[in-house]
Amino acid sequence: MLLSTLLFLPALIAQAPVQAPSTLLEVSPGIYVLKGIPTPGTYAEVKRLRIKHVLDLRRDGDSQPEPDAETEALADVGADYTRYAISRTPPGGDLDFLRQILRGMPRGERVLIHCTDGNRAGAAVCPWLVLDRGMKLDEAIKVCRQGGMVYPETEAAVRKYLGAHGKT
Protein backbone atom coordinates (compact mmCIF):
# COMPACT_ATOMS: atom_id res chain seq x y z
CA MET A 1 0.00 0.00 0.00
CA LEU A 2 2.70 2.47 0.98
CA LEU A 3 4.75 1.64 -2.10
CA SER A 4 1.81 2.18 -4.46
CA THR A 5 1.00 5.49 -2.76
CA LEU A 6 4.60 6.63 -3.15
CA LEU A 7 4.60 5.64 -6.82
CA PHE A 8 1.52 7.77 -7.53
CA LEU A 9 2.63 10.71 -5.38
CA PRO A 10 4.36 12.61 -8.24
CA ALA A 11 1.19 12.34 -10.36
CA LEU A 12 -0.96 13.58 -7.49
CA ILE A 13 1.33 16.52 -6.88
CA ALA A 14 1.38 17.41 -10.58
CA GLN A 15 -2.43 17.50 -10.63
CA ALA A 16 -2.77 19.65 -7.52
CA PRO A 17 -3.70 23.24 -8.37
CA VAL A 18 -0.82 25.60 -7.82
CA GLN A 19 -1.76 28.97 -6.41
CA ALA A 20 0.94 31.59 -6.69
CA PRO A 21 1.33 33.89 -3.74
CA SER A 22 -0.23 37.27 -4.26
CA THR A 23 2.16 40.02 -5.25
CA LEU A 24 -0.30 42.77 -4.41
CA LEU A 25 0.52 44.95 -1.44
CA GLU A 26 -2.18 47.18 0.02
CA VAL A 27 -0.21 50.32 0.97
CA SER A 28 -3.27 52.21 2.19
CA PRO A 29 -6.91 51.11 2.31
CA GLY A 30 -7.93 50.45 -1.29
CA ILE A 31 -4.55 51.41 -2.80
CA TYR A 32 -2.49 48.47 -4.04
CA VAL A 33 0.99 48.19 -5.53
CA LEU A 34 1.88 45.20 -7.70
CA LYS A 35 5.40 43.87 -7.28
CA GLY A 36 5.92 42.50 -10.77
CA ILE A 37 4.08 42.51 -14.06
CA PRO A 38 0.40 41.60 -14.32
CA THR A 39 -0.46 37.97 -14.97
CA PRO A 40 -3.79 36.19 -15.41
CA GLY A 41 -3.65 35.61 -11.64
CA THR A 42 -3.34 39.36 -11.13
CA TYR A 43 -6.51 39.96 -13.12
CA ALA A 44 -8.33 37.38 -11.01
CA GLU A 45 -7.14 39.25 -7.89
CA VAL A 46 -8.32 42.55 -9.39
CA LYS A 47 -11.76 41.05 -9.86
CA ARG A 48 -11.82 39.39 -6.41
CA LEU A 49 -10.73 42.59 -4.65
CA ARG A 50 -13.13 44.71 -6.74
CA ILE A 51 -10.35 46.99 -7.92
CA LYS A 52 -11.85 49.45 -10.39
CA HIS A 53 -8.78 51.34 -11.62
CA VAL A 54 -5.38 50.10 -12.76
CA LEU A 55 -2.57 52.57 -13.36
CA ASP A 56 0.32 51.23 -15.44
CA LEU A 57 3.60 53.17 -15.09
CA ARG A 58 5.62 51.10 -17.58
CA ARG A 59 7.48 52.72 -20.41
CA ASP A 60 7.57 51.61 -24.04
CA GLY A 61 9.68 48.48 -24.34
CA ASP A 62 9.04 47.29 -20.78
CA SER A 63 7.79 43.77 -20.12
CA GLN A 64 4.58 42.24 -21.40
CA PRO A 65 1.61 42.42 -21.43
CA GLU A 66 1.15 45.07 -24.06
CA PRO A 67 -1.16 47.94 -23.04
CA ASP A 68 -3.91 46.84 -25.47
CA ALA A 69 -3.91 43.30 -24.07
CA GLU A 70 -3.95 44.62 -20.52
CA THR A 71 -6.80 46.99 -21.32
CA GLU A 72 -8.83 44.07 -22.68
CA ALA A 73 -8.02 41.76 -19.76
CA LEU A 74 -9.00 44.44 -17.25
CA ALA A 75 -12.21 45.28 -19.09
CA ASP A 76 -13.15 41.60 -18.76
CA VAL A 77 -12.88 41.90 -14.95
CA GLY A 78 -14.58 45.29 -14.71
CA ALA A 79 -11.55 47.56 -14.21
CA ASP A 80 -10.39 50.64 -16.09
CA TYR A 81 -6.84 50.84 -17.42
CA THR A 82 -4.71 53.99 -17.55
CA ARG A 83 -1.11 54.21 -18.63
CA TYR A 84 1.21 56.97 -17.47
CA ALA A 85 4.82 56.04 -18.11
CA ILE A 86 7.42 57.32 -15.67
CA SER A 87 11.16 56.88 -15.39
CA ARG A 88 13.16 55.16 -12.68
CA THR A 89 13.90 58.64 -11.30
CA PRO A 90 10.54 60.35 -11.61
CA PRO A 91 10.67 64.15 -11.76
CA GLY A 92 8.55 66.24 -9.43
CA GLY A 93 5.95 66.95 -12.09
CA ASP A 94 5.24 63.23 -12.50
CA LEU A 95 4.92 62.76 -8.75
CA ASP A 96 2.61 65.80 -8.56
CA PHE A 97 0.43 64.31 -11.30
CA LEU A 98 0.29 60.88 -9.66
CA ARG A 99 -0.66 62.43 -6.32
CA GLN A 100 -3.42 64.32 -8.11
CA ILE A 101 -4.73 61.08 -9.62
CA LEU A 102 -4.80 59.37 -6.22
CA ARG A 103 -6.41 62.37 -4.53
CA GLY A 104 -9.04 62.49 -7.27
CA MET A 105 -10.17 58.88 -6.86
CA PRO A 106 -13.74 58.62 -5.62
CA ARG A 107 -13.98 57.67 -1.96
CA GLY A 108 -13.98 53.90 -1.54
CA GLU A 109 -12.65 53.16 -5.03
CA ARG A 110 -9.82 50.65 -5.22
CA VAL A 111 -6.73 51.29 -7.30
CA LEU A 112 -3.85 49.08 -8.42
CA ILE A 113 -0.60 50.73 -9.48
CA HIS A 114 2.06 48.74 -11.29
CA CYS A 115 5.18 48.96 -13.41
CA THR A 116 7.55 46.10 -14.18
CA ASP A 117 8.90 45.27 -10.74
CA GLY A 118 7.16 47.55 -8.23
CA ASN A 119 9.98 50.11 -8.09
CA ARG A 120 8.19 52.94 -9.90
CA ALA A 121 4.82 51.93 -8.44
CA GLY A 122 6.24 52.23 -4.94
CA ALA A 123 7.78 55.58 -5.83
CA ALA A 124 4.46 56.80 -7.19
CA VAL A 125 2.55 56.20 -3.97
CA CYS A 126 5.23 57.23 -1.47
CA PRO A 127 4.73 61.03 -1.73
CA TRP A 128 0.96 60.56 -1.60
CA LEU A 129 1.27 58.44 1.55
CA VAL A 130 3.41 61.10 3.25
CA LEU A 131 1.88 64.35 1.99
CA ASP A 132 -1.76 63.38 1.51
CA ARG A 133 -2.32 60.53 3.97
CA GLY A 134 -0.04 61.79 6.79
CA MET A 135 2.14 58.69 7.00
CA LYS A 136 5.56 59.24 8.56
CA LEU A 137 8.35 59.33 5.98
CA ASP A 138 10.29 56.36 7.40
CA GLU A 139 7.14 54.23 7.51
CA ALA A 140 6.16 55.19 3.95
CA ILE A 141 9.65 54.37 2.65
CA LYS A 142 9.50 50.98 4.40
CA VAL A 143 6.05 50.20 2.94
CA CYS A 144 7.12 51.28 -0.55
CA ARG A 145 10.27 49.16 -0.34
CA GLN A 146 8.04 46.18 0.48
CA GLY A 147 6.05 47.06 -2.63
CA GLY A 148 9.17 47.02 -4.78
CA MET A 149 10.86 50.44 -4.55
CA VAL A 150 14.41 49.09 -4.43
CA TYR A 151 16.61 51.28 -6.61
CA PRO A 152 18.61 53.88 -4.65
CA GLU A 153 18.19 56.47 -7.40
CA THR A 154 14.41 56.06 -7.28
CA GLU A 155 14.31 56.49 -3.52
CA ALA A 156 16.62 59.52 -3.86
CA ALA A 157 14.20 61.12 -6.36
CA VAL A 158 11.29 60.52 -3.98
CA ARG A 159 13.23 61.91 -1.01
CA LYS A 160 14.23 64.96 -3.05
CA TYR A 161 10.57 65.57 -3.95
CA LEU A 162 9.47 65.17 -0.35
CA GLY A 163 12.29 67.43 0.84
CA ALA A 164 11.05 70.15 -1.50
CA HIS A 165 7.69 69.79 0.27
CA GLY A 166 9.25 70.11 3.74
CA LYS A 167 9.39 66.39 4.58
CA THR A 168 12.84 65.02 5.35
C-alpha positions as CSV (number, residue, x, y, z in Angstrom):
1,M,0.0,0.0,0.0
2,L,2.7,2.5,1.0
3,L,4.8,1.6,-2.1
4,S,1.8,2.2,-4.5
5,T,1.0,5.5,-2.8
6,L,4.6,6.6,-3.1
7,L,4.6,5.6,-6.8
8,F,1.5,7.8,-7.5
9,L,2.6,10.7,-5.4
10,P,4.4,12.6,-8.2
11,A,1.2,12.3,-10.4
12,L,-1.0,13.6,-7.5
13,I,1.3,16.5,-6.9
14,A,1.4,17.4,-10.6
15,Q,-2.4,17.5,-10.6
16,A,-2.8,19.6,-7.5
17,P,-3.7,23.2,-8.4
18,V,-0.8,25.6,-7.8
19,Q,-1.8,29.0,-6.4
20,A,0.9,31.6,-6.7
21,P,1.3,33.9,-3.7
22,S,-0.2,37.3,-4.3
23,T,2.2,40.0,-5.3
24,L,-0.3,42.8,-4.4
25,L,0.5,45.0,-1.4
26,E,-2.2,47.2,0.0
27,V,-0.2,50.3,1.0
28,S,-3.3,52.2,2.2
29,P,-6.9,51.1,2.3
30,G,-7.9,50.4,-1.3
31,I,-4.6,51.4,-2.8
32,Y,-2.5,48.5,-4.0
33,V,1.0,48.2,-5.5
34,L,1.9,45.2,-7.7
35,K,5.4,43.9,-7.3
36,G,5.9,42.5,-10.8
37,I,4.1,42.5,-14.1
38,P,0.4,41.6,-14.3
39,T,-0.5,38.0,-15.0
40,P,-3.8,36.2,-15.4
41,G,-3.7,35.6,-11.6
42,T,-3.3,39.4,-11.1
43,Y,-6.5,40.0,-13.1
44,A,-8.3,37.4,-11.0
45,E,-7.1,39.3,-7.9
46,V,-8.3,42.5,-9.4
47,K,-11.8,41.0,-9.9
48,R,-11.8,39.4,-6.4
49,L,-10.7,42.6,-4.6
50,R,-13.1,44.7,-6.7
51,I,-10.3,47.0,-7.9
52,K,-11.9,49.5,-10.4
53,H,-8.8,51.3,-11.6
54,V,-5.4,50.1,-12.8
55,L,-2.6,52.6,-13.4
56,D,0.3,51.2,-15.4
57,L,3.6,53.2,-15.1
58,R,5.6,51.1,-17.6
59,R,7.5,52.7,-20.4
60,D,7.6,51.6,-24.0
61,G,9.7,48.5,-24.3
62,D,9.0,47.3,-20.8
63,S,7.8,43.8,-20.1
64,Q,4.6,42.2,-21.4
65,P,1.6,42.4,-21.4
66,E,1.2,45.1,-24.1
67,P,-1.2,47.9,-23.0
68,D,-3.9,46.8,-25.5
69,A,-3.9,43.3,-24.1
70,E,-4.0,44.6,-20.5
71,T,-6.8,47.0,-21.3
72,E,-8.8,44.1,-22.7
73,A,-8.0,41.8,-19.8
74,L,-9.0,44.4,-17.3
75,A,-12.2,45.3,-19.1
76,D,-13.1,41.6,-18.8
77,V,-12.9,41.9,-14.9
78,G,-14.6,45.3,-14.7
79,A,-11.6,47.6,-14.2
80,D,-10.4,50.6,-16.1
81,Y,-6.8,50.8,-17.4
82,T,-4.7,54.0,-17.6
83,R,-1.1,54.2,-18.6
84,Y,1.2,57.0,-17.5
85,A,4.8,56.0,-18.1
86,I,7.4,57.3,-15.7
87,S,11.2,56.9,-15.4
88,R,13.2,55.2,-12.7
89,T,13.9,58.6,-11.3
90,P,10.5,60.4,-11.6
91,P,10.7,64.1,-11.8
92,G,8.6,66.2,-9.4
93,G,6.0,66.9,-12.1
94,D,5.2,63.2,-12.5
95,L,4.9,62.8,-8.7
96,D,2.6,65.8,-8.6
97,F,0.4,64.3,-11.3
98,L,0.3,60.9,-9.7
99,R,-0.7,62.4,-6.3
100,Q,-3.4,64.3,-8.1
101,I,-4.7,61.1,-9.6
102,L,-4.8,59.4,-6.2
103,R,-6.4,62.4,-4.5
104,G,-9.0,62.5,-7.3
105,M,-10.2,58.9,-6.9
106,P,-13.7,58.6,-5.6
107,R,-14.0,57.7,-2.0
108,G,-14.0,53.9,-1.5
109,E,-12.6,53.2,-5.0
110,R,-9.8,50.6,-5.2
111,V,-6.7,51.3,-7.3
112,L,-3.8,49.1,-8.4
113,I,-0.6,50.7,-9.5
114,H,2.1,48.7,-11.3
115,C,5.2,49.0,-13.4
116,T,7.5,46.1,-14.2
117,D,8.9,45.3,-10.7
118,G,7.2,47.6,-8.2
119,N,10.0,50.1,-8.1
120,R,8.2,52.9,-9.9
121,A,4.8,51.9,-8.4
122,G,6.2,52.2,-4.9
123,A,7.8,55.6,-5.8
124,A,4.5,56.8,-7.2
125,V,2.6,56.2,-4.0
126,C,5.2,57.2,-1.5
127,P,4.7,61.0,-1.7
128,W,1.0,60.6,-1.6
129,L,1.3,58.4,1.6
130,V,3.4,61.1,3.3
131,L,1.9,64.3,2.0
132,D,-1.8,63.4,1.5
133,R,-2.3,60.5,4.0
134,G,0.0,61.8,6.8
135,M,2.1,58.7,7.0
136,K,5.6,59.2,8.6
137,L,8.4,59.3,6.0
138,D,10.3,56.4,7.4
139,E,7.1,54.2,7.5
140,A,6.2,55.2,3.9
141,I,9.6,54.4,2.7
142,K,9.5,51.0,4.4
143,V,6.1,50.2,2.9
144,C,7.1,51.3,-0.5
145,R,10.3,49.2,-0.3
146,Q,8.0,46.2,0.5
147,G,6.0,47.1,-2.6
148,G,9.2,47.0,-4.8
149,M,10.9,50.4,-4.6
150,V,14.4,49.1,-4.4
151,Y,16.6,51.3,-6.6
152,P,18.6,53.9,-4.7
153,E,18.2,56.5,-7.4
154,T,14.4,56.1,-7.3
155,E,14.3,56.5,-3.5
156,A,16.6,59.5,-3.9
157,A,14.2,61.1,-6.4
158,V,11.3,60.5,-4.0
159,R,13.2,61.9,-1.0
160,K,14.2,65.0,-3.1
161,Y,10.6,65.6,-4.0
162,L,9.5,65.2,-0.3
163,G,12.3,67.4,0.8
164,A,11.1,70.1,-1.5
165,H,7.7,69.8,0.3
166,G,9.3,70.1,3.7
167,K,9.4,66.4,4.6
168,T,12.8,65.0,5.3
